[in-house]
Amino acid sequence: MEYTTVQTRRAFGVLFVAVSAAVGAGSVLSELVALNNLPLYWYAVIWIASFGGAIAGAGPRFRKAVPAIRGRMKNSVKWSTGTKMVNGLCWGGPFLAIGAFPHYYQYFLLLGIGLGNLSTYILMRRHSSENNPEQLLVGAISLVALPVAFVIDSSLFAAHQDIAVMVSRILIAIAYAVGGAYALLSRK
């Protein structure tokens, strides 16, 4: 079944709002685990429950959205190997860098989400003739949030790495919320 641009955009809106809710809830709950010195397995429980709860909360809307999301993602399968590698590096490179520089974890999160969404937007536009402004918004907001996170972290939370990470995750949740809201409210 072929989906219209508006249907696909709304499907991504549902996905982005669910991601925003999961990241926001997971960030706050993870901070509670850190403050109470709970065992590390609680992080996995919290993140799995946050994403599971957000997807379950979206319920039927999410189930209806999945085919349209899958349809848009299939466009990237047709890209050349080089294009896929560039997109993969934009998404994965910053996350791989966390292993080498774990102290900058919160910045690499923002960089990975920002570069990944921005590169996907540009490559979809160039190679698949699709205009996905919700993805552009998520990427741009995440990249703009990088210096904001750095200033906040270095001035307010320099001694509290856990809060600095939470702030970066909250900024990611805000980026996805804005992109999702745009997609759900867009008329074209």
C-alpha positions as CSV (number, residue, x, y, z in Angstrom):
1,M,0.0,0.0,0.0
2,E,1.3,3.4,-0.9
3,Y,1.1,6.2,1.7
4,T,0.7,9.9,1.1
5,T,3.3,12.3,2.3
6,V,1.0,13.6,5.0
7,Q,0.3,10.0,6.2
8,T,4.0,9.2,6.3
9,R,4.8,12.5,8.0
10,R,2.2,11.8,10.7
11,A,3.5,8.3,11.2
12,F,7.0,9.8,11.9
13,G,5.3,12.3,14.2
14,V,3.9,9.4,16.2
15,L,7.3,7.8,16.3
16,F,9.2,11.0,17.2
17,V,6.7,11.8,20.0
18,A,7.1,8.3,21.4
19,V,10.9,8.6,21.3
20,S,10.7,11.9,23.0
21,A,8.5,10.5,25.8
22,A,10.7,7.5,26.2
23,V,13.9,9.5,26.3
24,G,12.4,12.1,28.7
25,A,11.1,9.5,31.1
26,G,14.2,7.3,30.9
27,S,16.4,10.3,31.6
28,V,14.6,11.4,34.7
29,L,14.2,7.8,36.0
30,S,17.9,7.1,35.3
31,E,18.8,10.1,37.4
32,L,16.8,8.6,40.3
33,V,18.8,5.4,39.9
34,A,22.0,7.3,40.1
35,L,20.9,9.4,43.1
36,N,19.8,6.3,45.0
37,N,22.9,4.2,44.1
38,L,20.7,1.4,42.8
39,P,22.3,-1.6,41.0
40,L,23.3,-1.0,37.3
41,Y,20.6,-3.4,36.0
42,W,18.0,-0.8,36.9
43,Y,19.2,1.3,33.9
44,A,18.3,-1.5,31.5
45,V,14.9,-2.0,33.2
46,I,14.2,1.7,33.1
47,W,15.1,2.2,29.4
48,I,13.3,-0.9,28.2
49,A,10.2,0.1,30.2
50,S,10.4,3.7,29.0
51,F,10.5,2.7,25.4
52,G,8.0,-0.1,25.9
53,G,5.6,2.3,27.8
54,A,5.9,5.0,25.1
55,I,5.2,2.6,22.3
56,A,2.3,1.0,24.2
57,G,1.0,4.5,25.1
58,A,0.9,5.3,21.4
59,G,-0.9,2.0,21.0
60,P,-3.1,1.7,17.8
61,R,-1.6,4.9,16.4
62,F,1.8,3.4,16.5
63,R,0.7,0.1,15.0
64,K,-0.9,2.0,12.1
65,A,2.2,4.1,11.7
66,V,4.6,1.2,11.3
67,P,3.9,0.4,7.6
68,A,4.3,4.0,6.6
69,I,7.6,4.3,8.6
70,R,8.8,1.1,7.0
71,G,7.9,2.5,3.5
72,R,10.0,5.6,4.0
73,M,12.9,3.7,5.3
74,K,12.9,1.4,2.3
75,N,13.9,4.3,0.2
76,S,17.4,4.3,1.8
77,V,17.9,0.7,0.9
78,K,18.1,1.8,-2.8
79,W,21.0,4.2,-2.0
80,S,24.5,3.5,-3.2
81,T,26.9,1.8,-0.8
82,G,28.9,5.0,-0.4
83,T,25.8,7.0,0.5
84,K,24.8,4.3,3.0
85,M,28.3,4.4,4.5
86,V,28.1,8.2,4.9
87,N,24.7,8.0,6.5
88,G,25.9,5.1,8.8
89,L,29.0,7.0,9.8
90,C,27.0,10.1,10.7
91,W,24.7,8.0,12.9
92,G,27.2,5.6,14.3
93,G,30.5,7.5,14.4
94,P,29.6,9.7,17.4
95,F,28.2,6.7,19.3
96,L,31.4,4.7,18.6
97,A,33.4,7.6,19.8
98,I,31.8,7.3,23.2
99,G,33.9,4.2,23.7
100,A,37.1,6.2,23.2
101,F,36.0,9.3,25.1
102,P,33.4,8.3,27.6
103,H,33.7,11.5,29.5
104,Y,32.1,13.3,26.6
105,Y,29.2,10.9,26.4
106,Q,26.5,13.5,26.6
107,Y,27.9,15.5,23.7
108,F,28.3,12.5,21.5
109,L,24.7,11.6,22.1
110,L,23.6,15.0,20.8
111,L,26.1,14.9,17.9
112,G,25.0,11.4,16.8
113,I,21.3,12.3,16.9
114,G,22.0,15.6,15.2
115,L,24.3,14.4,12.4
116,G,22.3,11.2,11.9
117,N,19.0,13.0,11.4
118,L,20.5,15.8,9.4
119,S,22.4,13.4,7.0
120,T,19.3,11.3,6.6
121,Y,17.3,14.4,5.7
122,I,19.9,15.6,3.2
123,L,20.4,12.2,1.6
124,M,16.6,11.5,1.4
125,R,16.1,14.8,-0.2
126,R,18.9,14.3,-2.7
127,H,18.6,10.6,-3.5
128,S,14.9,9.9,-2.9
129,S,13.4,13.3,-3.6
130,E,11.7,13.4,-0.2
131,N,11.4,16.4,2.0
132,N,11.2,15.5,5.7
133,P,11.4,18.7,7.6
134,E,10.6,16.9,10.9
135,Q,13.9,15.1,10.6
136,L,15.7,18.3,9.7
137,L,14.2,19.9,12.9
138,V,15.4,17.0,15.1
139,G,18.9,17.1,13.6
140,A,19.2,20.9,13.7
141,I,17.9,21.3,17.2
142,S,20.2,18.5,18.4
143,L,23.3,20.2,16.8
144,V,22.3,23.6,18.2
145,A,21.9,22.0,21.6
146,L,25.5,20.9,21.6
147,P,27.0,24.3,22.6
148,V,24.0,24.9,24.9
149,A,24.7,21.6,26.7
150,F,28.4,22.4,26.9
151,V,27.7,25.8,28.6
152,I,25.1,24.3,30.9
153,D,27.3,21.3,31.8
154,S,30.5,23.3,32.3
155,S,29.0,26.1,34.3
156,L,26.2,24.6,36.3
157,F,26.9,20.8,36.5
158,A,30.7,20.5,36.1
159,A,30.9,18.4,39.3
160,H,27.8,16.4,38.5
161,Q,28.3,14.3,35.3
162,D,25.1,12.4,35.9
163,I,23.0,15.6,35.7
164,A,25.0,16.8,32.6
165,V,24.1,13.5,30.9
166,M,20.4,14.0,31.9
167,V,20.4,17.5,30.5
168,S,21.7,16.3,27.2
169,R,19.1,13.6,27.0
170,I,16.3,16.1,27.9
171,L,17.6,18.2,25.0
172,I,17.3,15.2,22.7
173,A,13.7,14.6,24.0
174,I,12.9,18.2,23.2
175,A,14.3,17.9,19.7
176,Y,12.2,14.8,19.0
177,A,9.2,16.4,20.6
178,V,9.5,19.5,18.3
179,G,10.0,17.3,15.2
180,G,7.1,15.0,16.2
181,A,4.8,18.0,16.9
182,Y,5.7,19.5,13.5
183,A,5.0,16.2,11.8
184,L,1.6,15.7,13.5
185,L,0.5,19.3,13.0
186,S,1.7,19.8,9.4
187,R,-0.9,20.2,6.7
188,K,1.3,19.3,3.8
